[in-house]
């Protein structure tokens, strides 16, 4: 990573506020990043799981360091950002598997089933029928002012997602309900276990 | 490979995982909100552990409850309160900023509390506060950090940390300060950080050239200087790099770094003589890293001899 350069700066500034030689990411006052089990064991709907999940482990993983990864504006400068978020996605996938939540039409799997203009919608880009930036090529507040790398590239092995993916397409990523929904990736500790229909 | 791949028994896997979850789960009953707010308001060293535990227990519900959020900010802002509890409050507040929309209403009060704590006697609190403010390009924090570099008795954090934080929002008027830091011949960690931050400074080209070329210099400092010089003046870098690469008395790791720079850099012109000598380096060196770098260079220049 010697040549890693972002925003014109060479190198990565990342200072753990815990002892990296020990597991648990526990800081000097005993606060720690939640174990996977805390999130996965939540039996409530996604609406119950998400707020805590976003705070801890996600937010707390970010802030268990000093440096750019610890705030939203600069977190992606640090390559660890991508590993952190891949793990967040893995924990979500593990919750889906353990709690059997793959039906994108069900509130138990995802609570915001409409679009940003629907009654009870959440912020734009987070409703099931919202297409996702940058692939939707929609710019301007609240989205960024540019949209690089659109549309979503076609896969040689799977049909999903569409050129402008929506949030709903992420729910049945394994193709549990319909193999056409498969996104073409998985996690090595999240098995494909058919959900009883 | 003989034998069948073992198949995963899904039922067993699920059962084993459920058992693992049951074993790890710690049910922490969150205290009532009013009780938590009252506990947080009790400043002083008594009940430190209870107050920190309350902060953790209330984390899931904090954002939806102004009474808790305000109590956390008040704890952070109170210079007389227990530093450990204040650090715990700060840690939770930092974490909650990742729910940006919900946190927005608390931004101004949080920022005011942070600024108030920027010169706190507690080193751990002070450093985290300044890091957060500096990342947000807070001018007050930047001023404090720059003052600390100019006058060491005003320093609020160690020099290397101050440099890193200033680096989050580098201004033109910081560059002279950074050159002074390098010139004062500090320890290597500080020097390396200052050199990294100077990477885009065109007035530092001669400094980078001198450091890159000197076998007596620290290897990391040389590598950083080389990258900076390459970015500012690729041809000037190439001249230095070739001498270093061909100097058998120089450090092999440094030679490899410089050769990689030539391989991937914009200014490399096919030079038959140099190419031939890089081949000789490839065969003569016992360093795996240098040999691989030489091979990449030769491949990239199309095998010219």
Interface residues (C-beta under 8 A of the other chain):
Chain A: X2 X3 X8 X9 X10 X11 X13 X15 X17 X27 X28 X29 X30 X31 X35 X37 X38 X40 X41 X51 X52 X54 X55 X56 X58 X59 X60 X62 X63 X66 X67 X68 X70 X71 X72 X73 X74 X98 X123 X191 X193
Chain B: X8 X10 X13 X14 X17 X18 X20 X21 X24 X25 X52 X55 X56 X59 X60 X63 X84 X85 X87 X88 X91 X92 X94 X95 X96 X97 X98 X99 X100 X101 X124 X127 X128 X131 X132 X135 X136 X164 X167 X168 X170 X196 X197 X199 X200 X223 X224 X227 X228 X257
